[in-house]
Amino acid sequence: MRSILVFAGVYILSLVVAYVVGMQVAEYFFLQEEFTVVMFALALFSFVAIVAFVVIYVVQPNVKWLGYGAIGLALVAFGIEELPALADAVARRSTNPYLVGSAQDRAIAASLLLPALVMLFIQWPLLRRHWLIARRLEHRMLWPWFTIALTCLLALNRGGLELIGSVLRPSPSDWLVGLWTIILAIACGMLLVLALIEWSLRRRWLARRAACRADVTAVPVRFRGKADIQPTQILGACRNWILALVAIVKG
């Protein structure tokens, strides 16, 4: 029952976040009626993804297969984005006269792939964590998840998308493109440094946890007001007491 609730919660959370990201991308590309097709594709992809993760969770005895499944689902998302039927459905519902050709392809790719990848980045680590906790294994990772979440918050919104778009595809009339490039480069550098710091802290923390677990069996038994006594000394004392009692009985 608990696993069912976990899967349901992860599915709802990932779907909501993917729709929020998709709406930000749709607003950037001025998608209106076209976005309904993308929403349907995202809903279908999210259902396929969670079913695939459930099957892997139940069948495979190794948690690595959840990661392999996430990679496979990412490839499926790229395959769905390349389907001609999706482009035709978007073109039939398009109300933007400027959204044609390569501009339409970029809008479809961004509005479908970005939410789909965010969805996988939510489902995979949460289900991996639940799998490992259920088996009482170490579930923490070296991935800088705080930095990844911060990067998504900064980039996957209207302002972040405008900044990235103005640098990657500058307009001839945008005379501030040099400033936007500098700002984007500084932000990327700061996020990279933050990711390295977080990775280093996580690495040290996990090393300390592993050392503590390794030392648990070697910790001596402590009695209040007495010196530390090793477990082998306790066993030796018990054996001597038993031998003494046997000698008394026979004597």
C-alpha positions in Angstrom: 0.0 0.0 0.0 2.8 2.4 0.9 4.5 1.7 -2.5 1.3 2.5 -4.3 1.0 5.8 -2.6 4.6 6.6 -3.3 4.2 5.9 -7.0 0.9 7.9 -7.2 2.6 10.8 -5.4 5.6 10.8 -7.7 3.4 10.6 -10.8 1.2 13.5 -9.8 4.2 15.6 -8.7 6.1 15.0 -11.9 3.1 15.7 -14.1 2.3 18.9 -12.3 5.9 20.2 -12.6 6.1 19.1 -16.2 2.9 21.1 -17.0 4.2 24.2 -15.3 7.4 24.0 -17.3 5.5 23.3 -20.4 3.3 26.4 -19.9 6.4 28.6 -19.4 7.9 27.3 -22.7 4.5 27.7 -24.4 4.3 31.3 -23.2 7.8 32.0 -24.5 7.0 30.6 -28.0 3.5 32.1 -28.0 1.8 28.7 -28.3 -2.0 28.7 -27.8 -4.1 26.0 -29.4 -1.0 24.1 -30.3 -0.1 23.5 -26.7 -3.1 21.2 -26.3 -1.4 18.7 -28.5 1.8 19.0 -26.5 -0.2 18.5 -23.2 -1.8 15.4 -24.6 1.6 14.0 -25.6 3.1 14.8 -22.2 0.2 13.1 -20.4 0.7 10.0 -22.6 4.4 10.1 -22.0 4.1 10.5 -18.2 1.8 7.4 -18.1 4.2 5.3 -20.2 7.1 6.4 -18.0 5.5 5.6 -14.6 4.3 2.2 -15.9 7.8 1.4 -17.1 9.3 2.4 -13.8 6.7 0.3 -11.9 7.6 -2.8 -14.1 11.3 -2.2 -13.5 10.8 -1.7 -9.8 8.9 -5.0 -9.4 10.9 -7.2 -11.8 14.5 -6.1 -11.7 16.6 -6.9 -8.5 19.1 -4.1 -9.3 18.4 -0.4 -8.8 20.6 0.4 -11.8 17.8 -0.7 -14.1 15.8 2.3 -13.0 18.6 4.5 -14.4 18.7 2.5 -17.6 14.9 2.9 -17.8 15.2 6.7 -17.4 17.7 6.8 -20.3 15.5 4.7 -22.5 12.5 6.9 -21.7 14.5 10.0 -22.6 15.3 8.4 -26.0 11.5 7.6 -26.4 10.8 11.3 -25.7 13.2 12.3 -28.5 11.5 9.8 -30.8 8.1 11.2 -30.1 9.3 14.7 -30.8 10.4 13.6 -34.2 7.1 12.1 -35.2 5.6 13.8 -38.3 2.1 13.3 -36.9 2.9 15.5 -33.9 4.2 18.3 -36.2 1.0 18.0 -38.4 -1.3 18.1 -35.4 0.5 21.3 -34.1 0.4 22.9 -37.6 -3.4 22.3 -37.9 -4.1 24.0 -34.6 -1.5 26.8 -35.0 -2.8 30.4 -34.8 0.6 32.0 -35.0 1.5 33.0 -38.6 5.2 33.2 -37.6 5.3 29.7 -36.2 6.2 27.8 -39.4 9.1 25.7 -40.6 12.2 25.6 -38.3 10.5 27.9 -35.8 7.7 25.4 -35.4 10.2 22.6 -35.0 12.0 24.4 -32.2 8.8 25.2 -30.4 7.6 21.6 -30.5 11.0 20.3 -29.4 11.3 22.7 -26.5 7.7 22.4 -25.3 7.8 18.6 -25.3 11.4 17.7 -24.5 12.1 20.1 -21.6 9.0 19.1 -19.6 9.6 15.4 -20.4 13.2 15.5 -19.2 12.2 17.4 -16.0 9.5 14.7 -15.4 12.2 12.0 -15.7 14.5 13.9 -13.3 11.7 13.8 -10.7 10.5 10.3 -11.1 13.9 8.5 -11.4 15.6 9.8 -8.2 12.5 9.6 -6.0 11.7 6.0 -7.1 15.4 5.0 -6.7 15.3 6.5 -3.2 12.2 4.5 -2.3 13.7 1.3 -3.7 16.9 1.6 -1.7 15.1 2.7 1.6 12.8 -0.3 1.3 15.9 -2.6 1.3 17.7 -0.5 4.0 20.5 0.5 1.6 22.2 3.8 1.2 20.0 6.0 -1.0 22.0 9.3 -1.0 23.8 10.3 -4.1 26.7 12.6 -5.1 24.5 14.4 -7.6 24.2 18.1 -6.8 20.4 18.1 -6.6 20.1 21.5 -5.0 22.1 23.1 -7.8 20.1 21.2 -10.4 16.8 22.4 -8.9 18.1 26.0 -8.7 19.2 25.8 -12.4 15.8 24.7 -13.5 14.1 27.4 -11.5 16.3 30.1 -13.0 16.3 28.8 -16.6 12.8 27.3 -17.1 10.8 30.5 -16.8 9.9 33.3 -19.1 12.8 35.5 -18.0 15.4 32.7 -18.2 14.2 31.5 -21.5 14.2 35.1 -22.9 17.8 35.5 -21.7 19.0 32.2 -23.2 17.1 32.8 -26.4 18.6 36.2 -26.9 22.1 34.8 -26.5 21.6 31.6 -28.6 19.6 33.3 -31.4 20.4 37.1 -31.1 18.2 39.6 -33.0 20.0 42.0 -35.3 18.2 44.9 -33.5 19.2 43.7 -30.0 22.2 45.9 -29.2 22.4 44.5 -25.6 23.2 41.0 -26.7 26.8 41.4 -25.4 25.5 42.3 -22.0 23.1 39.3 -22.0 26.0 37.0 -23.0 28.1 38.2 -20.1 25.2 37.8 -17.7 24.6 34.3 -18.9 28.3 33.3 -18.8 28.6 34.6 -15.2 25.4 32.8 -14.1 26.7 29.5 -15.7 30.0 29.9 -14.0 28.4 30.5 -10.6 26.2 27.5 -11.0 29.1 25.4 -12.0 31.1 26.4 -8.9 28.0 25.8 -6.7 27.6 22.4 -8.2 31.2 21.5 -7.5 31.0 22.7 -3.9 27.8 20.8 -3.3 29.3 17.6 -4.9 32.4 18.0 -2.7 30.2 18.4 0.5 28.1 15.4 -0.4 31.2 13.3 -1.1 32.6 14.1 2.3 29.3 13.5 4.1 28.8 10.1 2.4 32.4 9.2 3.3 31.8 10.0 7.0 28.5 8.0 7.0 30.3 5.0 5.5 33.1 5.3 8.1 30.6 5.5 10.9 28.8 2.4 9.7 32.0 0.6 9.4 33.0 1.5 13.0 29.7 0.4 14.6 30.8 -3.2 15.1 34.1 -2.1 16.6 32.6 0.2 19.2 33.4 -1.1 22.8 30.7 -1.7 25.3 30.6 1.2 27.8 29.4 0.8 31.4 28.6 3.8 33.5 31.5 4.7 35.8 33.7 1.9 34.4 36.4 1.7 31.8 35.6 0.5 28.3 35.3 -3.3 28.1 35.7 -5.2 24.9 33.0 -7.8 24.0 35.7 -10.5 23.9 36.5 -9.7 27.6 32.9 -10.1 28.5 32.7 -13.5 26.8 35.9 -14.7 28.5 34.6 -13.6 31.9 31.3 -15.5 31.4 33.3 -18.6 30.4 35.4 -18.4 33.5 32.3 -18.0 35.7 30.7 -21.1 34.1 33.8 -23.2 34.6 34.0 -22.1 38.3 30.4 -23.1 38.9 31.0 -26.5 37.4 34.1 -27.0 39.5 32.1 -26.1 42.7 29.3 -28.5 41.8 31.7 -31.4 41.2 33.8 -30.6 44.3 
